[in-house]
Amino acid sequence: MRADMRNKITILALQPGYDPEGEPIDEWKPVEGLTNLWASKEPLLGREFFAAEQTQSKVEVKFRTYYVPGVKNEMRVQDDEGIYEILSAINVKNLNRELLMYCRKVK
């Protein structure tokens, strides 16, 4: 583990389901194999924040972790402080070594 990866995160995906009365409901559930991942959590500051705001709306934080396949923009990240919507999931340099996720907190 890299020294700056001090946060444990879980990737969530929207799972369709039904309530006890048979009505359709959607729930955010942990993705199998994508729980308790070590990651660094970094707030966006200065020039990086301004550049991120140009392409995405209200980017607040970025998570950096080891590459795991299957993470998509439609998913969410959960850590000890809350749940974040993934605005952009990037396989850094397409080397399958590092995953960078720009996120905003879900209210």
Summary of the structure (lengths in Angstrom):
residues: 107
radius of gyration: 14.8
end to end distance: 30.8
largest distance: 50.6
contacts: 289
relative contact order: 0.23
helix: 12%
strand: 50%
